[in-house]
Amino acid sequence: MFVRLVISILLTWMSVQSTLHATVSKSNNTMNGIGIILGDITQQSSEAIVNAANDQLLPGGGVCGAIHKASGPKLAEACEQIGFCATGSAVITPGYNLKAQHVIHAVGPIWQGGDNNEADLLRKCYQSIFNLAKEQGLKSVALPAISIGIYGYPKQEATQIALEQAAQFIAETPSVKVTFVCFDQETLNLYQEQFKKIKI
């Protein structure tokens, strides 16, 4: 009886520990190389951060303006030399004064009602980011919410595309850490909800 009681207690303890570990992993919003955090993307120390750029690669508002401000004037000069980046594409520059060594400038689509290939262009945008990361041999990339801001893309749909593309990339390139950096609590909550639905 005593041995059975000890075994029963041990099994119960192991079950509790397993549940606690799963809860901690979920609360940290990290699964198989994908992370979700609330923070300032300009302060991330990933090897590369992603700029939600316009097709002229000019300093703008929002995330784009913040990254250019934190990086310094040389970033704008590097972008000017490149000159143009089509919607759905991405280019890479040094990070200059940023903690990140590189900036990947990615151009997401402007929402026009959903009948102008916006979803395909947004998928292509994330694919371009991850292809660049792979080509450059990067081990960590931090991304903002692309096209959700002034470009007007519906938040839930955009978030789902972002996480699906990240999951596909991680499945093929598990050595890379992908972190989505959310600028406010609402965006963080949205990513967390969509994150639970993604199967990796």
Secondary structure as the mmCIF struct_conf table of DSSP 4:
data_model
#
loop_
_struct_conf.conf_type_id
_struct_conf.id
_struct_conf.beg_label_comp_id
_struct_conf.beg_label_asym_id
_struct_conf.beg_label_seq_id
_struct_conf.end_label_comp_id
_struct_conf.end_label_asym_id
_struct_conf.end_label_seq_id
HELX_RH_AL_P HELX_RH_AL_P1 PHE A 2 SER A 27
TURN_TY1_P TURN_TY1_P1 ASN A 28 ASN A 29
STRN STRN1 THR A 30 MET A 31
TURN_TY1_P TURN_TY1_P2 ASN A 32 GLY A 33
STRN STRN2 ILE A 34 LEU A 38
BEND BEND1 GLY A 39 GLY A 39
HELX_RH_3T_P HELX_RH_3T_P1 ILE A 41 GLN A 43
BEND BEND2 SER A 46 GLU A 47
STRN STRN3 ALA A 48 ALA A 52
TURN_TY1_P TURN_TY1_P3 ASP A 55 GLN A 56
BEND BEND3 GLY A 61 GLY A 61
HELX_RH_AL_P HELX_RH_AL_P2 GLY A 62 SER A 71
HELX_RH_AL_P HELX_RH_AL_P3 PRO A 73 ILE A 82
TURN_TY1_P TURN_TY1_P4 THR A 87 GLY A 88
STRN STRN4 ALA A 90 PRO A 94
TURN_TY1_P TURN_TY1_P5 TYR A 96 ASN A 97
BEND BEND4 LEU A 98 GLN A 101
STRN STRN5 HIS A 102 ALA A 106
HELX_LH_PP_P HELX_LH_PP_P1 GLY A 108 TRP A 111
BEND BEND5 GLN A 112 GLY A 114
BEND BEND6 ASN A 116 ASN A 117
HELX_RH_AL_P HELX_RH_AL_P4 GLU A 118 GLU A 135
TURN_TY1_P TURN_TY1_P6 GLN A 136 GLY A 137
BEND BEND7 LYS A 139 LYS A 139
STRN STRN6 SER A 140 LEU A 143
TURN_TY1_P TURN_TY1_P7 ILE A 146 SER A 147
BEND BEND8 ILE A 148 GLY A 149
TURN_TY1_P TURN_TY1_P8 ILE A 150 TYR A 151
HELX_RH_AL_P HELX_RH_AL_P5 LYS A 155 GLU A 172
TURN_TY1_P TURN_TY1_P9 PRO A 174 SER A 175
STRN STRN7 LYS A 177 CYS A 182
BEND BEND9 PHE A 183 ASP A 184
HELX_RH_AL_P HELX_RH_AL_P6 GLN A 185 LYS A 197
#
